[in-house]
């Protein structure tokens, strides 16, 4: 499969590229880095550039993100999604994998809820710039998908990433109370594997042409549910933080 990765040089990008090594990848970003393969310099907010680089690909994975600057966040998180979907519409690209933060759905309105929050809840991003610009971009993706019956959109929502080395270190030297992994944690490797599974799934197995997933490890309090990713994608986190939480609880009881 020929796969275009937008925002390939973000923190998740190298892990995704590694997971997709058996595919033909086009990595794009604003600057080249040493690990890039088949790199093309692309500004996701530039419509002409995105349309040109997307021609002839089978799938687009969007890992691009900008959090702080108001204009740039809109250009990347919102306009970038518009350009991606316009490219999908123009070139008849069937597979679109979008990514974002969990709080573009589960924002402040849901903070007091503490069990089984799921990715199909009505979006409540609040007024956080990052969450709001990403949520607007997601709505654009959804509307393009509704309009174009050949597009299948899957959106994977993340929050906190950990390297596997963190788990091994924490097992040997438990961290102080209050430094537990966040309730929405996942390792880089497991996150990249979820994207791989979304890319390679038989599209006829999807319940609809627009699906959202929460991608997080199994944690004992079950505030956020990863059941949908497990049931549809067959994804299973290989690194589990529950043992660390239980050890901390026992150590400090």
C-alpha positions, 0 to 999 in steps of 0.5 A, a space after each residue: 500500500 502506498 501511504 502518505 504520512 502528514 506530520 511524519 516528524 512529530 513525536 509519534 511519526 518515527 514509531 508509525 513509520 517503523 510499524 509500516 516499514 512493509 508499506 511504501 511510505 511518503 513521509 512529509 513535514 516542514 523539515 527533514 530528519 535523519 530517520 526519514 524515508 522517501 521524505 517530501 517537504 510539505 506544509 499541511 496548510 498549503 492546499 496545492 502542496 497537499 493536493 500534489 503530494 496526495 496524488 496516487 496514494 492509497 491512504 493518508 495518515 495525519 499525525 500533524 499537530 500544533 498546539 500553542 499559536 492561535 493562527 498556526 494551530 488553526 492552520 495545521 489542526 483545522 485547515 490541514 484537515 480540510 486540505 487532507 480531505 479535499 485531497 481524498 475527495 479529489 484523488 478518490 483516496 479511500 483510507 484516511 487515518 486521523 489522530 488527535 487528543 482525547 479531549 477533542 471529544 472528552 473535554 471539561 464537560 466530562 471531567 467529573 465523569 469517572 467510568 467508561 468514557 467512550 469515543 462515541 460520546 457527543 464531542 465537548 472540546 471546551 475552549 482549549 485552543 488545541 482541543 478546539 482546533 482539532 475538534 473543528 478539523 475532525 468535524 471537517 473530516 466527518 462532513 467530507 466523509 458523509 459527502 463522499 461514499 468511498 471515503 472511510 475515516 478512522 480517528 485515533 485519539 491519544 493523550 500521554 505516551 510512555 517509552 517502554 523503558 519507563 515501565 521497566 524502570 518503574 518496576 525496579 524503582 517505584 516512583 513517588 506517590 502522585 507520579 502515577 501514569 495518567 489515566 489515558 496512557 499508552 506506549 509509543 509502540 502500542 500507539 503506532 501498532 493501533 495506527 497500523 491496524 487501522 490502516 490495514 483493516 478490511 474496510 468492510 468490517 467497519 461498522 460505519 465509514 467514520 469511526 473513532 477510537 480511544 487508544 489507551 492501555 488497560 488501567 484499573 479505574 477504567 475511566 476511558 474505554 479502549 474496548 472499541 479499538 480492541 473489538 474492531 481493530 483487534 488492538 491489544 496493548 502489549 504494555 500494561 500500566 495496571 501492575 504499576 498502579 497496584 504496586 503503588 497502591 500496595 506500597 503506600 497502603 
